[in-house]
Amino acid sequence: MTPDPAAIAAAVVAHYARARRDLPWRRTRDPYAIWVSEIMLQQTRVATVIPYWERWLGRFPTVRDLAAAPLDDVLAHWAGLGYYTRARNLHRGAREVVERWGGALPGTAGGLREVPGIGAYTAGAIALIAFGERAPLVDGNVARVLARVFAVDDDVKSTAGGKRIWALAAALMDGLAPGADPGDLNQGLMELGATVCAPRAPSCLACPLAAACAARRDGRQDELPVVPARRGVDELPVLSCVALWIERGDEVLLARRRPEGLYGGLWELPQGDDLAAARRLVGSRVTVAAAGFSHEQVLTHRRIRVEVRPARLAAKARLVGPRDPRYDALSWHPIAGVLGGDVGASSLTRALLDRKSPWSRTSTPSPSSKRGTRRSSPASPPSATTSTTTTSARPRAAPPRASTSSSTTTTRSRPRSTRSSRARSRRSTARW
């Protein structure tokens, strides 16, 4: 027997009213705040997003504040969330909203689609939650709930499966009582997928849709939804490079990626495809150690392998422009400040700098967050920005400033200041 859409919708709304989590973005109807939350929640766990969202709204409380901020500041407040294109698109979209709409987001999904960086799903979510527009929405959690309740046998990411899921979501919206909040229905479906109808071992006994669920009736909870198999770690493409670690007091030399492309706008250790390429970036005045340490980080779609080489600039060498088209600036930054989020740096860069010194034999845990089940992008299964981080050290010659012993893992290195030095970083930045 096919479940009744109107009954399903009513049960979801009732469950959401009594069991929903108290999340900060659910306490507001501000379309800008909801926009930020929707972008941050793409492929990122709710628990991870909460402090970032609160800190972001504290620094950029309005669209105008975000539009007026420099990109470096925006990326610094995003650092650690991954998928940095999201932050750049928020910044670009905010500037367009100020220039075109006077700082007020459009009030319909159609109008929101005209904002750079706002796709169909995000436009629908903002229009639904902030403005009460009555329209269905499907993300990975919603797709999982509907595939199980209605026994959808098609791959939910295929054309046929996607159409079927969206049609079911529309049917639930059509069956919603006239006085009910459409946002409660869609957020209720997402909440069920996130807290009850989990990808593995769903809590069917606690589910308000258990009596109507076809998957539970037939014992197919583990079979549905049908999704394409994910590639194993060994099947992911590998990007390899060499990075130079050049210190000056408590600072390290970083290069900033140009805004477009991978890691656009972020600061990192100067990198090249090989040692010669990395060295050319800062010129012939740099001396590179014979060995350093290696690091591998596994992302959703690729593996990154970095060989870090300690290096020194010649005495009194003047910092000039980067000799690599991928970068637009070189600058000195306090290591403690980078780790503390003073500048926009990826989790990979912070994982490297968190070793404290390239001449140490022991490393500290990577700050890259291990992410499990996530709220995913529209009609997609959960995914992880960083699933594994491994670091291995190789023997190397130690400069006199650090002392190690081959028979012990104890590390001795000079202390570093924990104070923020943004002003010094800006003062020493060379731009082209």
C-alpha positions as CSV (number, residue, x, y, z in Angstrom):
1,M,0.0,0.0,0.0
2,T,1.4,3.4,-1.0
3,P,1.8,5.8,1.9
4,D,-0.5,8.8,2.0
5,P,1.5,12.0,1.3
6,A,-0.9,14.2,3.4
7,A,-0.5,11.8,6.4
8,I,3.3,11.7,5.9
9,A,3.5,15.5,5.8
10,A,1.4,15.9,9.0
11,A,3.5,13.3,10.8
12,V,6.7,15.0,9.8
13,V,5.6,18.5,10.9
14,A,4.3,17.2,14.3
15,H,7.5,15.3,15.0
16,Y,9.6,18.4,14.0
17,A,7.6,20.6,16.4
18,R,8.3,18.3,19.4
19,A,11.7,16.9,18.6
20,R,13.7,19.4,16.6
21,R,17.2,20.4,17.7
22,D,17.7,24.0,18.9
23,L,20.1,25.2,16.2
24,P,21.0,28.9,16.1
25,W,19.9,29.6,12.5
26,R,16.4,28.2,13.4
27,R,15.9,31.1,15.7
28,T,15.9,33.7,12.9
29,R,14.1,34.6,9.7
30,D,16.9,36.9,8.5
31,P,17.5,35.7,4.9
32,Y,21.2,36.7,5.1
33,A,21.8,34.6,8.2
34,I,19.9,31.7,6.7
35,W,21.9,32.0,3.4
36,V,25.1,31.8,5.4
37,S,23.9,28.7,7.3
38,E,22.8,26.9,4.1
39,I,26.1,27.5,2.4
40,M,28.1,26.3,5.5
41,L,25.9,23.2,5.9
42,Q,26.7,22.0,2.4
43,Q,28.8,18.8,3.0
44,T,29.7,19.9,6.6
45,R,28.4,18.5,9.9
46,V,25.9,20.6,11.9
47,A,28.1,20.4,15.1
48,T,31.1,21.8,13.0
49,V,29.1,24.6,11.5
50,I,27.6,26.1,14.7
51,P,30.7,27.9,16.0
52,Y,31.7,29.0,12.5
53,W,28.2,30.4,11.9
54,E,28.2,32.3,15.2
55,R,31.7,33.7,14.7
56,W,30.8,34.7,11.0
57,L,27.7,36.6,12.1
58,G,29.6,38.3,14.8
59,R,32.2,39.6,12.3
60,F,29.9,40.0,9.3
61,P,26.4,40.6,10.8
62,T,24.9,42.0,7.6
63,V,25.2,41.6,3.8
64,R,26.8,45.1,3.7
65,D,29.5,44.1,6.3
66,L,30.4,41.0,4.3
67,A,30.5,43.0,1.0
68,A,32.8,45.6,2.5
69,A,35.3,43.1,4.0
70,P,38.5,42.2,2.3
71,L,38.7,38.6,0.9
72,D,41.6,37.8,3.2
73,D,39.4,38.5,6.2
74,V,36.5,36.4,4.8
75,L,38.7,33.4,4.1
76,A,40.3,33.7,7.6
77,H,36.9,33.4,9.1
78,W,36.1,30.4,6.9
79,A,39.4,28.6,7.5
80,G,38.8,25.0,8.6
81,L,35.4,24.5,6.9
82,G,36.9,23.5,3.6
83,Y,35.5,23.9,0.1
84,Y,36.6,27.5,0.1
85,T,34.8,28.3,-3.1
86,R,31.7,28.6,-0.9
87,A,33.3,31.5,1.0
88,R,34.4,33.3,-2.2
89,N,30.9,32.9,-3.6
90,L,29.3,34.3,-0.5
91,H,31.6,37.3,-0.7
92,R,31.0,37.8,-4.4
93,G,27.2,37.4,-3.9
94,A,27.1,39.9,-1.0
95,R,28.8,42.5,-3.2
96,E,26.2,41.9,-5.9
97,V,23.3,42.1,-3.5
98,V,24.6,45.5,-2.2
99,E,25.2,46.9,-5.7
100,R,22.0,45.5,-7.3
101,W,19.5,45.2,-4.6
102,G,20.7,47.8,-2.0
103,G,21.7,45.1,0.5
104,A,18.4,43.3,0.7
105,L,18.2,39.7,-0.6
106,P,15.4,39.1,-3.2
107,G,12.3,37.5,-1.6
108,T,11.6,34.7,-4.1
109,A,13.5,31.6,-5.2
110,G,13.6,33.0,-8.7
111,G,15.1,36.3,-7.6
112,L,17.6,34.6,-5.4
113,R,18.8,32.5,-8.3
114,E,20.2,35.7,-9.8
115,V,22.6,36.2,-6.9
116,P,26.1,34.8,-7.8
117,G,26.8,31.6,-5.9
118,I,23.2,30.9,-5.0
119,G,22.0,27.7,-6.8
120,A,18.5,26.2,-7.1
121,Y,18.6,24.4,-3.8
122,T,20.0,27.3,-1.7
123,A,17.6,29.7,-3.4
124,G,14.7,27.4,-2.5
125,A,15.8,27.0,1.1
126,I,16.1,30.7,1.7
127,A,12.8,31.5,0.0
128,L,11.1,28.7,2.0
129,I,12.5,29.4,5.5
130,A,12.9,33.2,5.4
131,F,9.9,34.1,3.1
132,G,7.6,31.2,3.5
133,E,7.5,30.3,-0.2
134,R,5.7,26.9,-0.7
135,A,8.1,24.7,-2.7
136,P,9.7,21.3,-2.2
137,L,13.4,20.8,-1.4
138,V,15.5,17.7,-1.6
139,D,19.0,17.2,0.0
140,G,20.7,14.0,0.9
141,N,18.8,13.5,4.1
142,V,15.4,14.1,2.4
143,A,16.3,11.7,-0.4
144,R,17.1,9.0,2.1
145,V,13.9,9.4,4.0
146,L,11.7,9.4,0.9
147,A,13.5,6.6,-0.7
148,R,12.9,4.4,2.3
149,V,9.3,5.4,3.0
150,F,8.2,5.0,-0.6
151,A,10.6,2.2,-1.6
152,V,12.4,4.0,-4.4
153,D,14.5,1.4,-6.2
154,D,16.3,3.8,-8.6
155,D,19.6,5.3,-7.8
156,V,18.6,8.6,-6.1
157,K,21.5,10.4,-7.9
158,S,20.4,9.2,-11.4
159,T,18.0,11.2,-13.6
160,A,15.1,8.8,-13.0
161,G,15.7,8.5,-9.3
162,G,16.1,12.2,-8.8
163,K,12.9,13.0,-10.6
164,R,11.0,10.4,-8.5
165,I,12.3,11.8,-5.2
166,W,11.5,15.4,-6.2
167,A,8.0,14.3,-7.3
168,L,7.4,12.7,-3.9
169,A,8.7,15.8,-2.1
170,A,6.3,17.9,-4.2
171,A,3.4,15.5,-3.3
172,L,4.1,16.0,0.4
173,M,4.1,19.7,0.0
174,D,0.8,19.6,-1.9
175,G,-0.6,17.5,0.9
176,L,0.5,19.9,3.6
177,A,-2.4,21.5,5.6
178,P,-3.1,25.0,4.4
179,G,-2.1,26.7,7.7
180,A,1.1,24.7,8.2
181,D,4.5,26.3,7.7
182,P,6.2,24.8,4.6
183,G,9.5,25.3,6.2
184,D,8.6,23.0,9.0
185,L,7.9,20.2,6.5
186,N,11.2,20.5,4.7
187,Q,13.3,21.1,7.8
188,G,11.4,18.2,9.4
189,L,12.3,15.8,6.6
190,M,16.0,17.0,6.9
191,E,15.9,16.5,10.7
192,L,14.5,13.0,10.3
193,G,17.3,12.1,8.0
194,A,20.0,13.6,10.2
195,T,18.8,12.2,13.6
196,V,16.6,9.2,13.0
197,C,16.7,7.8,9.5
198,A,20.5,7.6,9.4
199,P,22.5,6.1,6.6
200,R,23.4,3.1,8.7
201,A,21.4,1.5,11.6
202,P,18.4,3.9,11.4
203,S,16.3,4.3,14.6
204,C,13.1,2.9,13.2
205,L,11.5,2.5,16.6
206,A,11.7,6.3,17.2
207,C,10.6,7.2,13.7
208,P,7.2,8.9,13.3
209,L,6.9,7.3,9.8
210,A,7.7,3.7,10.9
211,A,4.1,2.5,10.3
212,A,4.0,3.8,6.8
213,C,7.6,3.0,5.8
214,A,7.9,0.5,3.0
215,A,11.6,-0.2,3.7
216,R,10.9,-1.0,7.4
217,R,8.0,-3.2,6.4
218,D,10.1,-5.2,4.0
219,G,13.3,-5.2,6.0
220,R,15.2,-3.1,3.3
221,Q,16.5,-0.3,5.5
222,D,20.1,-1.2,4.6
223,E,19.4,-1.5,0.9
224,L,17.8,1.9,0.4
225,P,18.5,4.5,-0.8
226,V,20.3,3.2,-3.8
227,V,23.4,5.3,-4.3
228,P,26.5,4.8,-6.6
229,A,29.5,3.1,-4.9
230,R,32.1,5.5,-3.7
231,R,35.7,5.1,-4.8
232,G,38.2,3.7,-2.4
233,V,41.1,5.8,-1.2
234,D,43.5,3.8,-3.4
235,E,41.4,4.8,-6.4
236,L,41.6,8.6,-5.8
237,P,44.0,10.6,-8.0
238,V,47.1,11.9,-6.3
239,L,48.5,15.4,-6.4
240,S,52.1,15.6,-5.3
241,C,54.2,18.7,-4.6
242,V,57.1,20.0,-2.7
243,A,56.7,22.8,-0.2
244,L,59.4,25.1,1.3
245,W,59.3,25.9,5.1
246,I,61.2,29.2,5.5
247,E,61.3,30.7,9.0
248,R,62.1,34.2,10.3
249,G,61.9,34.4,14.1
250,D,58.4,33.1,15.0
251,E,57.1,33.7,11.4
252,V,56.9,31.5,8.4
253,L,56.9,32.6,4.7
254,L,53.6,31.9,3.0
255,A,52.4,32.4,-0.6
256,R,48.8,33.4,-1.5
257,R,47.0,31.6,-4.2
258,R,45.3,33.7,-6.8
259,P,41.5,33.9,-6.3
260,E,40.6,31.4,-9.0
261,G,41.3,27.7,-8.9
262,L,42.1,25.2,-6.2
263,Y,42.6,26.9,-2.7
264,G,42.0,30.3,-4.4
265,G,42.8,33.2,-2.1
266,L,44.4,31.0,0.6
267,W,47.9,31.3,2.1
268,E,50.2,28.2,2.1
269,L,53.8,27.2,2.2
270,P,55.4,28.0,-1.2
271,Q,54.8,25.0,-3.4
272,G,55.9,23.5,-6.7
273,D,55.6,20.2,-8.6
274,D,59.2,19.4,-7.6
275,L,62.0,20.9,-5.6
276,A,63.3,23.0,-8.5
277,A,59.8,24.5,-9.1
278,A,59.3,25.3,-5.4
279,R,62.8,26.9,-5.2
280,R,62.2,29.1,-8.2
281,L,59.2,30.6,-6.5
282,V,61.4,32.4,-4.0
283,G,64.5,32.7,-6.1
284,S,68.1,31.5,-6.0
285,R,68.8,33.2,-2.7
286,V,67.1,30.3,-0.8
287,T,69.1,27.3,0.5
288,V,67.1,24.1,0.8
289,A,67.9,21.2,3.2
290,A,68.6,17.8,1.8
291,A,65.5,16.2,3.5
292,G,62.4,17.2,5.4
293,F,59.2,15.4,6.2
294,S,56.3,14.1,4.2
295,H,52.5,14.5,4.7
296,E,49.5,13.0,3.0
297,Q,45.9,14.2,3.3
298,V,42.9,12.5,1.8
299,L,40.1,14.7,0.5
300,T,36.8,13.7,-1.0
301,H,38.0,13.5,-4.6
302,R,41.8,13.4,-4.3
303,R,44.8,12.6,-2.2
304,I,47.4,15.3,-1.6
305,R,51.1,14.4,-0.9
306,V,53.4,17.1,0.2
307,E,57.2,16.8,0.7
308,V,58.2,19.7,3.0
309,R,61.8,20.9,2.8
310,P,63.3,23.2,5.4
311,A,64.9,26.2,3.7
312,R,66.6,29.4,4.5
313,L,66.8,32.8,2.8
314,A,70.1,34.3,2.4
315,A,71.0,37.0,4.9
316,K,69.5,40.4,4.1
317,A,67.6,38.9,1.2
318,R,64.7,41.2,0.1
319,L,61.3,39.6,-0.4
320,V,60.2,40.1,-3.9
321,G,57.2,38.9,-6.0
322,P,56.4,35.2,-6.4
323,R,57.8,33.7,-9.6
324,D,54.8,31.4,-10.1
325,P,51.6,32.4,-11.9
326,R,49.5,30.5,-9.3
327,Y,50.4,33.0,-6.6
328,D,49.8,36.8,-6.2
329,A,51.6,37.5,-2.9
330,L,54.4,36.4,-0.5
331,S,54.3,37.4,3.1
332,W,55.6,36.5,6.6
333,H,53.0,35.2,9.1
334,P,53.3,34.2,12.7
335,I,52.8,30.4,12.9
336,A,50.7,30.8,16.0
337,G,48.5,33.3,14.2
338,V,48.0,31.0,11.2
339,L,47.0,28.1,13.5
340,G,44.7,30.4,15.4
341,G,42.8,31.5,12.3
342,D,44.2,35.0,11.8
343,V,44.7,34.4,8.1
344,G,42.9,32.2,5.5
345,A,44.8,29.0,5.3
346,S,43.6,25.5,4.4
347,S,43.5,22.6,6.8
348,L,46.4,21.1,4.8
349,T,48.6,24.2,5.5
350,R,47.6,24.2,9.2
351,A,48.3,20.5,9.5
352,L,51.8,21.1,8.2
353,L,52.4,24.2,10.4
354,D,51.1,22.3,13.5
355,R,54.2,20.2,13.5
356,K,55.8,23.3,15.2
357,S,59.1,22.9,13.4
358,P,60.2,20.9,10.3
359,W,63.3,19.8,12.2
360,S,61.3,18.1,15.0
361,R,61.0,14.4,15.2
362,T,57.5,14.3,16.7
363,S,54.4,15.8,15.3
364,T,51.2,17.0,16.9
365,P,47.8,15.8,15.7
366,S,46.5,17.4,12.5
367,P,43.9,20.1,13.1
368,S,41.9,18.8,10.2
369,S,38.5,17.7,11.5
370,K,37.4,14.2,11.1
371,R,33.9,14.4,9.6
372,G,31.5,11.6,9.6
373,T,27.9,11.8,8.5
374,R,27.2,15.2,7.0
375,R,24.4,17.2,5.7
376,S,25.0,16.9,2.0
377,S,24.4,18.9,-1.1
378,P,21.1,18.5,-2.9
379,A,20.1,14.9,-3.4
380,S,23.6,13.6,-2.7
381,P,24.9,11.2,0.0
382,P,27.0,12.5,2.9
383,S,30.6,13.1,2.1
384,A,33.7,14.2,3.9
385,T,36.1,17.1,3.2
386,T,38.9,15.3,5.0
387,S,38.6,11.6,5.9
388,T,42.2,10.7,6.7
389,T,45.3,12.5,7.5
390,T,48.7,10.8,7.9
391,T,52.1,12.2,8.4
392,S,55.4,10.4,8.4
393,A,58.8,11.8,9.2
394,R,62.1,10.9,7.5
395,P,65.6,11.4,8.9
396,R,67.0,14.8,8.2
397,A,69.9,17.1,9.1
398,A,68.9,19.4,11.9
399,P,69.9,23.1,12.0
400,P,71.4,24.2,15.3
401,R,68.2,25.9,16.5
402,A,66.5,22.5,17.3
403,S,67.9,19.5,19.0
404,T,66.7,15.9,18.6
405,S,68.0,12.5,19.4
406,S,67.6,9.4,17.2
407,S,66.8,7.3,20.3
408,T,64.0,9.4,21.7
409,T,60.8,11.0,20.5
410,T,61.2,14.0,22.8
411,T,61.2,17.3,20.9
412,R,63.0,20.4,22.0
413,S,62.2,23.6,20.1
414,R,62.1,27.3,20.9
415,P,58.8,28.7,22.2
416,R,56.7,30.8,19.8
417,S,54.7,33.8,20.6
418,T,50.9,33.3,20.6
419,R,50.0,36.8,20.0
420,S,48.4,37.9,16.7
421,S,50.6,39.8,14.3
422,R,48.2,40.8,11.5
423,A,49.8,44.3,11.3
424,R,53.3,42.8,10.8
425,S,52.0,40.4,8.2
426,R,50.3,43.2,6.2
427,R,53.4,45.4,6.5
428,S,55.7,42.8,5.0
429,T,53.4,41.6,2.2
430,A,54.6,42.1,-1.4
431,R,51.8,42.2,-4.0
432,W,51.7,42.3,-7.8
